[in-house]
């Protein structure tokens, strides 16, 4: 049914009667449609559900367009980013158009769903701002990191699951927790993969987060384990392009202190809770999605 979601997005964009926007959309790197997949699995494939899934994916796409501008990213999933092809102004305005069209169409879905998704976009924007702020210095505060990734990533996944449960007439609480945990774990795993996986597989430069100033969970945990000299060395590398020697040193220290395993286990605890909630609700397709999340290697 993801094809139906894609067709609905195209319909919304064609409804704008602006061929340039359709051309931009066709060049936009498409992800795995996780949010749409969750909505369809929870609520079925009625037209209202498909529209909701399409709107959420448009909103997600808009957030990525803005994110790429903020991060000066040239690539998105092994494809040139819109800002690298057409410039920041076009990328920002295209994102605004997707946001605006999504909110316009959201009015016809359900008032409760509209509130849930709109609130998630507020959180998403606050998270983006927090990410920029945190990138200005080496952050050692785990709670600030977790709040930021909840807002920036988990909030929209949480809203997707909650909205779908509302449309399906199901108890929203377990689905909301499931979506939140899934979103947090998703970002934690992404942050781990930025360190452990090569550039070609990632579709962007490896260890690029640290160069961008992002002190993700593995770096926070590593910093706590290091002695004073190594702490200072790690901080001195923050927001700098790492050479081969520095990359190797960071990876060696992470291996020495089992930082990747520790970070992975934190994500796994969230996924285990999500799996338990969905299996108790008889939602085995959703528990399978959670299992795939923790087992992915790209």
N, C-alpha and C positions, 0 to 999 in steps of 0.2 A: 504493500500500500504506500510505500515511500514514493513510488512513481506518481501517485495521485497527489501527494503533497507537493512534489516538484511542479506538476502541471498547474496546481492551484497558485503557486508562487508566480509562475509565468503569466497566468491569467491576471493576477493582481497588477503585475508590472505592465502588461499590455494595456490594462485599463487606464494607465496614466497617459497613453497615447503619445509617448515620447520615445522614439526608436533608440535614441542615445542611451537611455536608461537600460533598455533591454540589452544593448551591446555591452554595457558595463557589467550587467548581471552575468552575461555569458562568459565573461572573463574572470569572474569572481571564483576563487578556489572553493569548492564545495567540500564539506567535511562528511562525517559519517551520519549526520542527521540524528544524533543521539536524542536530542530533546523531542523531535518529532516521533522517533521510534518509541519513546516512553509513553507519549500521549496516545498513540495508536494502540499500544499493548494494553494500556489501562482502560481506555474508553471506547475501543472499537473503531469502526471506519465510516461512521455517518458523515454527512457533508459538514455538519457543524464541527465535528472532531477534526476532520481534515483541514478545515479552515483555521482552526485554532493552532494546529501543528504548523501550518504554513506561516501564520503570523509570528509564532515564536521563532521559527527559523529565520524569518526576515529580520526580526529584532536582533537575533544572535549575529547574523551576518553584518548588520549595521555596527554592532559593538566591535566586531573584528576589524572592520574598516577603520574605525577611529583608533583602535588599539595599534594597528600597524603604523598609523601616522605618528602617534605618541612615541612609539618605540623605534621609529625610523627603519622599519622592517622592509627589506627588499623582496622577501620570499614568504609565501604562505602555502604550506603543503606542497612543496616542490614546484610551485608556480609563481611567476612574478606577481607581487602584490599590486593592487590597483594604484596605490600612491606612487609606486616605482615606475609605473607605466604612464600615468596621466597627471601625477603631481598630487600634493596634499590637498589642495583646494577641491579638486574633483572628488577625491576619496571622501573627504569630510561631507561634502554636499550629497554625494550618493548615499552615504550612511544616514544622513538626515532624512533623505527621501524615503529610504526603507523604514526607518523608525516611524515617520509620519504616516505613511501608508498603512503600516501595521497597526498603529493606534486607531486610525480611522476605521479600519475593518473590524477591529476588536469590539467596537461599539455594538455590532450586530450579533455578538456571540452570547454573552451572559454577563450581567453586572458583577456578579461575584468573581467570575473569571477575569474580567477586565481589571478589577481591583487587585487581584493577586498578581497578575502579570505586570501591571503598571508599577506596583510597589517593588517588584523584582528589578525593574529597569532603573528605578531610583537607587536601589541598593547597588546595582551594577555600576552606575555612574559614580557613586560614592567610592566604590571599590577601585575604580580606575584612578580616581583622584588620590586615594590612599596609596595605590601602587606607585604613582609618580612621586609622592612625598617620601615613601619608604626608600625609594631608589636614590635619594639624595645623600644618603649616608649608609654605612654598614649597620644594618639592623640586627640586633641580638635578641629582640623581644618576640618570642614564639607566639604569644597571644595576639600581638599586632598583625603578625603574618597570617594567622588563622582567621582573624576577622576580615582581613583584606581579601583572602581567597574565597571566603564565604560570600562576601558582597560581589566580588568581581566575576566569580565562576559559579559557585554553588547556588546562589540565589535564583538564577533563571532555571536551573535544572530542578530545584526544589519547587519552583512555581509551575513548571511543566507538569510534574507529577501531581501536585495539588490540584491544579486546574482540571486535569484529566479526571481525577477522582470526583470532582464536583460535577462534571459533565456526565459521568457514569452513575452518579447517585451513590457513591461509595463513601465510607468513613475516610475523611481526608487525612487524619493524623498519621497513620502508619505510612501513607504514601508521601506525605510531606517530609517525614523523617528519612524515609528511603531516598528521596530526591536530594535532600541536603547531604546525607552521607555520601551518596554517589558523586555529587559535585565536588565535595571536599577531597575525596579520595582521587577523583579524576585529576584534579590540579596537583595533588601531591605526587602522583605517579608521573605526570608530565614534567614536574620539576626534577624528579629523579632521572627520568630518561634524558633530560637535557645534559646530564653529567655522564651517563653510562652509554649512550647510543651515539653512533657516528653521524656526521652532518648529512650524508646522503639519505639515510633512513629517516632522520628527523624532518628533512625538508627545510632546514635552516642550519646555521652554524652551530656546532656542538659547544656546550658550555657558554652559550651566548647570553644566558640569563645574568650571569655574574658580570659580564662585560656591560650589560645594560644597567647595572646597579641593583639588580634584584638579589636580595639575600634570602634565598629560599630555605626550606626546612633543613636539608642536608648541611648547608653552610652554617646555619644557626647551631645545629647540634655539634658540628665539627668544632666550631669556635669554642664551645663550652669545654671540650676535651683537651684542647691544645695548651701547651705551656705559654708563658708570656711572650717569648721570642717568636714562637710560631703564630700566636694570636696576632702579633704585630705584622708578621709577614703576610698572613691571610688578608688582613685589613688593607695592607698596602697594595694588594692586587685588585681590590674592589674597584669596579668601573673601568678597568684597564683591559686592553686586548691581551690575552694570555699567550705567551710563547709556549713552545712544546715542553720546555723544562718546567715552567710553572704549572701547566696542566697536569703533567706527570706527578708533580709534588702534591697537588691537591688530591688527585685520585689515590696516590699512595697513602696519604694520611687518612682519607676516608676508609680505605681498606683496612688500615691498621686499627682504627677505632670502630670498625663495623658500622659506619654511619649509614650506608645505603640500606643495609639490612634493618637497622633500627627505624629509619624513616619509612621503609616499605611496610614494616609491621604495624606502624601507626595507621597507615592507610588501610591495611588489611583488617584491622579491628573495626573500622567504620564500615567496610564492605561486609564483614561477617554479621554485623548488626542488621544491615540492610537486607541481606539474604534471609536471615532469620525472620524478619518482619514479613517479607513477601511469601516465604514458604508457609508461614502460619496463616496467611491470608489465601493460600492456594494459588498464588501468582508465580508459578514456576518459570514462566518466560521472563519475568522481571528479575527473579533471582539469577537466572542464567546470564542476563545482561550484566549484573553486578559481578558475577564470576569472571566474565570476559574482561571487565574493567581492570581487575587486579592481576590478570594473567597477560595483559597485552605487552608487547615488546616493541611497539613503534608508535 
